Every structure is written in C-alpha cells, then in structure tokens.
Amino acid sequence: MKNGKNRRSFLGACLVGGALASSPAASANPQAAPRLQGVFNVHDFGAAATGQALDTKALQSAIDAAAQSGGVVYFPPGTYLSGTLTLKSHVSLHLETGAVLLGSTNLADYPRVQPALRSYTDVYTNQSLIYGENLEDVSLLGRGSINGQGGSFERLGHYGNRPYLIRLVNCRHVQVADLTFLDSPMWVQHYLACQDVSIQGLTVHSRCNVNNDGIDIDACEKVRISGCEIFSGDDAIVLKSTLDRPCRDVVVTNCVLSSLGNALKLGTESVGGFQNIAFTNCTAYDTVGGIALETVDGGVLENVTVSNIVMRNVKGPIFLRLGNRARPAYEGAPTPGLGSFRNVMISNVQATGAETVGCPIAGLPERAMENITLANIRIQFRGGGTAADASREIPELSTHYPEYNMFGVLPAYGFYCRQVKNLRLLDTRVAFEHADLRPALVCEDVADLRISDFAAPNSNPVMVLRDTRDAWLEANRAPQGNQVYLRLEGRQTENISIASNDLRASKKPLDLGPGVRPEVVLVSPLLQPYRGE
C-alpha cells in the first residue's frame, strides 16, 4: 500500500485522540475534545456494541461518512453484530484491542452481490461480511478480531449460503494487518484480481465449516504476505487464478501454518496460471498436504521458488502436477487449452510424518513438466510399502482433481517422477519408519535427468529409471547390504551416464531390465581403494 508505514504510524497516534474524543467526559463536554478530523468513531453513528443488537446500519454509516473525504473508521472495544459491510475507497477500518466484529448468523443480513468481473467463483457464494469492489487505498487494521460464527451456517449445495469473511474484488493498494480472523462460514479471505496487496501479522483460526481456506489470492499481482499464523480447515495459503489473468509477483514468508488441506498451494483453479511466485521461511504442522503446486485448467505455471520450509506431521510434503481438467473460467467462456509447468525450484525443505503414499511429480504424455529442481531435501516417510505396490502401474488421470494421493500408493516410497524434462534431484535424503519394499525413487518417461548426492536406506533397488533419456548420476552412495542399487527398464531408456559414485556396498550396482541395451549405459570406473604411491 502506498505510504503504508507513514499511514500506520499516523493512525496509531490519531486513534488515541479518537478514543479520547469518544470518552464519557468528552461526550459531556463536546467543546473540550472535538472529534479528530479523519477519524470516525462508530459509536458516534449509533453502534451499540452489545453483540445482541444489529449494528450494520451504524457501521455502514461510519464507512460512508469516512468515504466522503477519506479516513479511519474506528471500532473501540466492544462486540459489533453485523451483516454485510461495504467498504469504500480511501477508508481504513481499525479494530481496537477488545473490539470484535461479529458476523450475524442470519443469512438475510448478507445481500447477494455478484461482481462485475466474471470468474469461476461466480458459482461459489456471493455473500460476504466485508465486501469491496473496484476500490483503491483501503485497509483493515488493528488488534481486534472478526468472527464469522461460521459453524452456524448449513452447507447448501457445494458452496452456497455461506458468506466469505472478507472479499475484495478488483481493488488496488490494499493493506490488512495485525487482526485476528475467526470461524468463517466459507473462505476466510478472498482477494480477486487485486493489485498491490500487503497482508501482515494476521492470526487466522477457522475450522468450523468446509472450505475454510485461510487466505485465497486469486489472479492478483504484487502481493506480500508475511508473519501470519494460520490454523485452517482447508488450504492455509492458496493462490488461484479463476479467470484468464495470471496470479503473479507474489511473496509469502515467515508464516506458521496448519491445515486440513494444504499449507502452501498453487491451484486448483488455474485458468490464468501463476508467474513469479516465492514461498520462503515457513513452517507447517499437523497438515494433510505441504507444498502443492498444480496447474490443471490451461494456465502457465512458471518461475516459482519454494525455499526454507520445515514441516512436521505432514502427510504429503511435496506434490507437483500438470493436469488437463480444462475447466472454463465461467459459464460460456472458452474451454482452456493444455497448460504448462516449468522453471520451479524447491530447496532447503525438511519434513516428517509423510504417509506411505510417497511424493508425485507428474506431467502428461502430451506435455512434460520442464526445468524442475529439488535441492537439499530431507523427508521422513512412514514406509510399509509392499512388493505389489512397487509393481503398480499408475494411471494418467489427466482430468481428475489434483491432490497428493490421487494416484494411490505410488511405486516409490520417496519420489515418483513421470513425464518431466530437465529434472534435477540434488542433495536429497529420504528415509522410512517401517521397512518398505519399494524403491526410494522411480523416474518414468523423464528426459535430461541429473541425480546427485541422493541418499536413502536400503531397498532393492534403490532407484528405478524407466524409459528415461539423457540421465547423469553422480556422487551417490549405495547403502550397506544393498543387493541392487539402480535398475534400468524400458526400450526408450537411452544415454545413461554413471560416474563418480560409491557403489561398493551394492552386490549389483546396475541391473538392466528386458529391452535395455548395454550400450546405452556409460559407467566410469568404480572407486578403488588407495594403495599408496
């Protein structure tokens, strides 16, 4: 937001005056402490703040008054029961410590508002507690809280009859900071096609209904999210593109996340795609999915960096998917073509508590994912996979909803990589809690592969490359007691280089399956003991 720091500093000073101006002494003698210009105390507009009487009209009157010349709508401590509030340009809502904006449980208090901007969210709910469209220079600030009482709303159909807590559409220069958001009936926050959005220091706790995403950034540009603590019933922080424009130039950092969906996600709605995204310095705990990067509705996902992520008790730590659900942005919109997934780097990730399923990195036969790097990864899996699991054929499921367990238990307990071009697995460690009969890594229909310093406990084989071309394996070490380290399969396997590895602990470092010609493999001499000069 433009001049955000100066505005917040001014706001802190002016609200002291605003609070004093609404004190009983000031009310008894209005000349002693006139209202500070630009600060609109909701009590002056008739707000009862009892939590029983509906304050919607008074609160909206304060917002409308502030919008005349721009200003701060100030909520002193108290509980303000309300239906939909329509935000206006150049208006800041400031909830003081002890102030609670309490959403009404009467659905009639939330008028339906269909945005002029068409998107797939047209089929979701069109009701909100706080709503704004085509605005600029707006903010929601303070140490107070907004409670949607979401558990009081019944689910009608898939999404209907459950308001968003906050919905801003096509707005510019937006700041949301320091508040606590509780119990939304639907998504907690939906920012659609907004520009220059700053979200800082929020506490979000919402597990009272379905679809309780913590923060939804949808086809937005220039977004900064930092220092938030989120405990959500669905995805914690999720970027979407429900219309034909990309979600781009987004930074998420320094957040603590727990979710019954995914902690950090791109997708599922992905018509416009995702460009120039950075997730960094976050922790996740007690979460279904960790890092989920998906494009399935025709958009281009490119230039994404994920780094310095620590996860505890996360079932599916890493999931990368290019699919072809091809869902239009809205009714009557053209069906999108096949999307693309490229230029993704994931580094410095630690995770424990991963399920038996494994981590899929899956493109499509008609279009591979491109330029994917995983570096300095540490993941502890549950293990327990069987020989039957290791021999499973995995269906394409190109039109299915993407999620980490969509393929079932994978043929690898660590990473199953399919239809990828230019894949780098560098300094990666995987382990299991219970013995597992699957390989740690399976690469199928992968081209231009580099595996360097990959470490895993003993399994036979440790790695399988199937119909893989132009692969380079270096600086890897076989675990003690290993029977087979690397197995090559498939008639399309070509140009496999194996150099500078320590495979002395393996009884059979290389196993060629049916159809694999020996001449497609180039092996440098194995390491030899030093015998002196």
N, C-alpha and C positions, 0 to 999 in steps of 0.2 A: 504494500500500500504506500502511496506517495506520502513522504514526510511522516511515516508511521511512528518513529521513535519520538519525534517532537510532539506529535499529537497525543501519544500516550502519556508523555511527561506532563503536558498541559492538562490533560484530562485528570490525572491524579491530583493536581493542585486545585483545579476548578471544582472538583466534586466535593472537596472539603467545604468549600464555600456553599455549594449547592445543598449539602446535607445540613449545614448550619442554618441556611435560609429557611429550611422546612421544619426547624425545631419548634416546640411549643412556644418558646419565648419570642421567636421571630414571628410566628403567626399572630401572637397577641399584639405585637407592635411592628406592622409591616414596614414602617419607615426605618426601623432600626437595622434591618438586614434585607434589603431588596433582593429579589431573585437574580442570581448571577446570569448575565447575558449569555445565551447559548446553551444553558443547562435547563432542561425541562423535567422537573420532578413529577413523577406520575401521581403522587398524592395531590398535587395542585390541580389535577384533572379529574379527581374523584375516585381514584383507585382505593379500594377498601383494604386490600392486602390481608384478608382474613382466611383465604383459602376456601371459603364457602360461597361467597357472593361472586358472580362472574364479573371480572374486571376488563373484559375485552374492549368495551367501548371507551373506557377511560384511557387504557393503554394506547389504543389506536389514535385517540385524540392527541395524546402527547407526541406520538410519532408524526402525525400530520402537522402539528404546530412546529416541531423541530425542522420539518422539511421545508418550511417557508423560507428560511434563510440558512439552514444547516445548523446542526447542534447535537447535543448529547441528551438522550432520554435516560433519566436516572431512576433506578429502582432501589430505594432504601430497603433495609432488612424487612422481611415480611413475605407472605405467600400470596402470589397473584394468580388466581384461577383464570384461565383464558382459553378462548378458541383462537382461530387464525388471526395472526397479526401480519399486516402487510408492510414490509419495510420500504423506505423511501431513500432516494439518493441523498448523500451528504448527511446521513443520520447515523449516529452511533448509539447502540443500546448498551448501557453499563449497569450490570447487576452487582450491587454491593455484596460484600460478605454477609451471609444470612438472608439474602434475597433469593426466593425460589419462584421461578415462572413455572406454574403447574398447568399442564395441559388438561383441558376438560375431557371427561370420559363420554360426553355426549357428542356423537358423530355429527349431529346437526349444527354444532358450533364450528365446523370446519367446511366452509363453502368449497365447492369443487372449482378449481382453476386449471384450465388446460393451456399450457404455454403456447405462444405463437410459434415457437421453434419446434419443429417436428423431430421426434426421436423415438427409439423403441420404447422409451419409458412412457409413451402415450398409453401403453396397455397396462402399465402399473397403476399405482394410486395417483390421484391428482388433488390430494388434500395435504395440508401442512400446518404445523403450529406457527412457524415463522416462514414467510414466503416473500420473495422479491424477484422481479424480472426487469431486465433492461435498466439496471441501476449502475451507479458509479459512486465510489468513495463511501462504502458502508462498512460498519464493523459491529461485532458482538464481543464485548469485553467484560472483565470483572471477575471477582472471586465467588460470585453467586452460582446458582445451578438452574438448569432447565430440566424438568421432569415430565416426560410424556405420558406417564401412567399406562404404558403400553400393554401391560397384562390385562387390562380391562377391555381390550378390543378383540372381537372374534374375527377369525380369518374368513373372508368371503371370497370364494374362488381361490385364485393363486395369490393375489396381492391386494385385492380391493378392500375398502373400508378400514384401512389402517394408515393414518397420516404419517408423513415424514415429520421428524422433529424440526429440521431446518431444510429448506430448499431454496437455492438461489440459481436463477437461470439467466444466462447471457449478461452477467454483471462484470464490472471492471473495478479494480482496486478494492479488494475485499480483505478484511482482517478479522480473524476470530482467535481470541486468545484467553487463556487462563481459566475459562469456565469449566464447570462440571456438567456433563450431559448424562441423564439417567433414563433408562426404560422407555425407549422409543417404540411406538407401535410397529414401525417399518424401518427403513434405513434411518440411521441417526442423522446423517448429514449428506445431502446430495447437492453437489456443485456441478451444474450442467453448462458447458460452453462458456465458462468464466475465464477471465484473464487477470493476471497479477493477483494471486490469492496467497495469503500468508495465514497459516494455521499453527499456533504455538501454544504449548503448555496445557493442552486440554486433558481432562480426565473424562473418559467415556466408559460407562458401565451399563451395558444393555444386553441382557439375556432373558427377556421377559416374553418374547414372541418370536416368530420366524422372521427370516430376512433381516436380522438385526445387524447389518453391516455397521462398522464404526465410522469410517469416512469413505465416501464414494466421490472420486474425482473423475468426471465424465466429460471427455472431449474438451478439456481445459488446457490453458497454456500459462506458463510462468507461475508455477505453483511451488511453494515451500512449506513443508510440514516438518515440525521439529518438536522434540521434548514432550510428546504425548504419551499417556498411559491409557491403554485400551483393553477392555475386557468385554468381548462382543459375542453375540450368539451366532453371527455369521462372519464373513471376511472382516478382518480388523481394518486394514488399509487396502483399498482396492481401486485401481484405475480402470476405467471403462471408456469405450467410445461407441455410444449408442446412436450416433448419427455420423454422416460421412465427412467428418473432420477429425484429425488426429488428436490424441492426448499427448502433449509434448512439453519438453522443458520442465520436468517435474523432479524435485529433490525431496526425499524422505530420509530423515536422520534422527538419531538419538531417541528412539521410541521403544517402549516396553509393551509387548503385545501378547494377548491370549485370546484364542478364538476357537469356536466350534466349526469354523470354516478354515480359511487360510489366513496366515499372518500378513504376508505381503503378496499381492496378486496383481497381475495384468490380465484383464478379461473378466467374465467370459465374453460379454458383449464387446465386439472388436471390429465394427464396420470401418471406422476411420483409422484404426491402428494406433501404434504407440511409438514415439520417437524421442530420443534423448532423455532417458529416464535414469535416475540414480537412486538406489536404495542403499543406505550405509549405516553402520554403527547402531544396530538394533538388536534387541533380544526378544525371543518368543518362548513361551512355556505353555504346557498343557493345551496343545493346539493340534487340530487334525492335519492341516497342511502348513508347510513352512513357506517356501518360496515357490510360487506358481506363476509361470509366465506362459500365456496362452494367446493365440490368435486363431480364430475359427470362423470368422464372419467376413473374410475377404480383406481385412486390413493388413498393413505392413507393420510388423514389429521389428524395430531396428535400433541399434545404438543404445543398448541397455547395460548398465553396470550394477552389480549387486556385490557388496563387499562388507566384511567385518560383521557377520551375522552369527549370533550364538543362540542355539535352540535346545530346549530341554523338554523331553516328553512330547515330541512332535512326530506324528505317525508317518507323514510323507514329507521329508525335508526339502526335496528338490523335484520339481515337475516342470518339464518344458514340452510344449505341444503346439504343433501346427496341424490344424484340422480343417474341415471343409463343411461345417454346418450351414454356412451361407445364408444366414437369416437376414432379411432386409431390415433397413433402419426403421421403417414404419410401413403401415399398410399402404400398398400402392407403389412403394419405392422399388427400384430395380433390384433384382437378386444380385448380390455381390459376386465377383469372380473369386478365383483362388488367391489367398493371401500369401505373404512371405514372412519368414522368420530368419533374421540374420544379425550378426555383429552383437553378440551377447557375451559378456564376461562375468563370471561368478567366482569370487575369490575370498579366501580367509573366512571359511564357514566351518563351524563346529555344531554337531547335532547328536543328541542321544534320544533313545526311545523310539527309533524308527521301527515301523511294523515289518512283518515278513515280506510284504509286497515287493519292496525294492523301489528304485527311483527310475521312472521312464523319461527318456529324451527321444521324442518320436516325431518324425516328419511324415511325409506322404510319398507314395511311389512316384506320383506325378510331379512332386516338388519337394526337394530335400530342404531341411534347415541348413543354414550356412554360417560358418565362422563362429563356432561356439567354443568357448574356453572355460574350463573348470580348473582352478589352481588353488592349492593349499586347502584342501577339503578334508575334514575329519568327520566320519559318520559311524555311529554305533547302531547296528540293526538288531532286531530280535532274533533273526535266524529261524531255523527249524524247517527250512525248505526240503523237499523230497526229490528223489530221482525223477519222479513223474513231473514235478514242477519244472525241473531242469530241461525236460524234453518237450514242454508245451509249445505249440505253435500259436503265436499271438495274432489275433485278427486285426485288421486295419481300423475299423470303427471310425471312419473318417467323419461321419456326420453325427457322432454321439457327443453328448455333453462331456466336456473335458474335466477330468479330475484324476488325482494321482493313482487311484485304484481302479480306473476304468477298464484296464486290461486284465484284472485279477492278479493272482500271484505270478510274478514275472520269472523268466528262466534264469535270471541273475539275482542274487540277494542284494547286490550293490547297485550297479547301473546297467540298465538295458537301453542301448542306443541303436536307433534304427533310422535309416534314411536321413543321414547327416553328411554334409560336405564341409571339410576343414574343421575337424573336431580335435581339440587339444585337452588331454587329461594330464595335468601336471601336479606333482607332489600331492597325491591323493591317497588317503588312508581310509579303508573300510574294515569293519570288524563285526562280529556277531556274538550274541549272548549264548545262543544254543547252536549246536552243531548243524551245519547246513550242507546239503549235497549239491547245491547249485554253484556255478562259477560266481566269482565276485563281479565279473564284467563280461557282458556279451555285446558285441558290436555286429550289427547285421545291415548289409547294404549301406556301408559307410565308406566314403571316399576321402582321401587325404587326412589320415589319422596319425596323430602323434601321442604316444603314451610314454610318459617319463616319470620315474620315481613313483610308481604305483605300488602300494603295499597292501597286502591282505593276508589273513590267516589261511591255513592250508585248506584247499579244496582241490578236487581233481576233475577237470583242470581249473586253474585259477582264472584263466581268460579263454574266451572263445571269440574268434573272428570269423564271421560267416559272410561270404560274398563281399568281402572288404577289399578295397583297392588302395594302393599307394600309402601303406602304413609304415610307420617308423617307431620301433620300440627300443628304448634306451634307458639305462640307469635304473633298471628294475631288478629286484632280487626275489628269488624263489624262497618260500618258507620251508623250514625244516620238515623232513618227512614227506615232501611232495612227490607224487607219482607222475603227474603230468602237469606242466606249467601252462603251455599255450597249445590250444588246438585250433587248427585251421580247417574250415569247412566251406563247401560251395564251389561250383565250377567258375564263378565270377571272381574268385579271390585272385588278386594279381599284385605283384610288386610289393612284397612284404620284406622289410629290412629289419634285422635284429642285430643290434650292436651295443657293445659296452654294457652288457647285463651280467649280473652274477647269478647264474642258474645252476651252480654246483650242487645245491641241496636237492635238486629235482632229479628223479630217476630217469625221466624222459622229458627234457626241456621242450621239445617240439613234437607234436603229433599231427600228422597230415591225414585228414578225413578223405573219404571217397571223392574222386574228381579233382582233388588238389594236386597239381603237378609240382614236383620238387623244384623245378627250375624257377618257379615264381617267388621262391624264398631266397634271400641273400642273408647269410649268417656270418658275422665276423668271428674270429677265433674266441673260444671261451676264455675267461680269465684263468691264468695259470699261476701256481704258487711261485713266489720269488725264490730263486735258487742261488742268489749271490752272484758276484761278478766272476 
